[in-house]
Amino acid sequence: MDTDGTRDQVYEDGNALGGPLSEIFAVDLTAAVGRCAGCGATGPMARLRVYDRAPGLVARCPDCGRVVLRLVRGPDTAWLDLQGASSLAIPLGPPS
Amino acid sequence: MAIISRGFHGRRPAPGRDLPPGQYEVHDFPVLSAGPTPRVTHEDWKFTLRTETGTEHTWDWARLMEMPGESPTVDLHCVTKWSKFGTRWEGVSLDLLMEGVETAAEFALVHSYGGYTTDLPLEDLLDGKAWIAHRYDGEELAPEHGGPARLLVPHLYLWKSAKWVRGIDLLLDDEPGFWEGLGYHSYGDPWREQRYQGD
């Protein structure tokens, strides 16, 4: 890493949520379209900025920087916070 | 001749240095962050203690620098399991900042530039246990480590030592912070391995 301060801006894109969330949800949420509760911007979850060098995953809106999703994986519990997402549109096939 | 086995402890620190349970020693200084690093200049920096009655006590950078400093050397224990021994800091004791602050509060909610929060009992900030730290290892505290100033509460897991600290609310009732509201322990004593709720 360099020393000009850019190292702390490092984040992954929202595809980094795919693996951890697949443990909880049966569908791939990275393809879902979320609405940021902060600024109202909509976009695929894969567009979020994911900070994973932390005690949990923190996914932020690329437009306003607000926290959209947080995930903590403990030894026998996962804690998921979606209060920063006012809605999620999840692509599914026809009802079976 | 008796052979005394201390058992297997993985990466064992130097003699005389004890690791809390589940921790390993690092020699670098990992940077953990839940978001982009705030860039706060000394001119813009302010620190505000707000009591439960709404009374505010505010310090700007110049006023903080005028206060008597201390130079604690402490061990750090991060909940992500790394520990770093013998880190050298300079800062102002919370005891000094709390002088003259009238409060019946038992809890503190720490606020950072960038929106991070963490909570702890007020007594854990007092009696020489906590500082507003502004220098690390003889130099100004770098932004990625919380500069211009961070809270330093080394007897608790490091997520309590909020980087980019901008204020502390003194509260009658506990209010969970950023990680405490999402599964992490409300107190976070590394020696009792209080990582998650229920530990």
Boltz contact constraints between the chains, C-beta under 6 A:
constraints:
  - contact:
      token1: [A, 8]
      token2: [B, 33]
      max_distance: 6.0
  - contact:
      token1: [A, 8]
      token2: [B, 37]
      max_distance: 6.0
  - contact:
      token1: [A, 8]
      token2: [B, 144]
      max_distance: 6.0
  - contact:
      token1: [A, 9]
      token2: [B, 36]
      max_distance: 6.0
  - contact:
      token1: [A, 51]
      token2: [B, 34]
      max_distance: 6.0
  - contact:
      token1: [A, 51]
      token2: [B, 35]
      max_distance: 6.0
  - contact:
      token1: [A, 53]
      token2: [B, 32]
      max_distance: 6.0
  - contact:
      token1: [A, 54]
      token2: [B, 32]
      max_distance: 6.0
  - contact:
      token1: [A, 54]
      token2: [B, 34]
      max_distance: 6.0
  - contact:
      token1: [A, 55]
      token2: [B, 79]
      max_distance: 6.0
  - contact:
      token1: [A, 55]
      token2: [B, 159]
      max_distance: 6.0
  - contact:
      token1: [A, 55]
      token2: [B, 179]
      max_distance: 6.0
  - contact:
      token1: [A, 58]
      token2: [B, 34]
      max_distance: 6.0
  - contact:
      token1: [A, 70]
      token2: [B, 182]
      max_distance: 6.0
  - contact:
      token1: [A, 72]
      token2: [B, 182]
      max_distance: 6.0
  - contact:
      token1: [A, 72]
      token2: [B, 183]
      max_distance: 6.0
  - contact:
      token1: [A, 74]
      token2: [B, 183]
      max_distance: 6.0
  - contact:
      token1: [A, 74]
      token2: [B, 196]
      max_distance: 6.0
  - contact:
      token1: [A, 79]
      token2: [B, 182]
      max_distance: 6.0
  - contact:
      token1: [A, 79]
      token2: [B, 183]
      max_distance: 6.0
  - contact:
      token1: [A, 81]
      token2: [B, 182]
      max_distance: 6.0
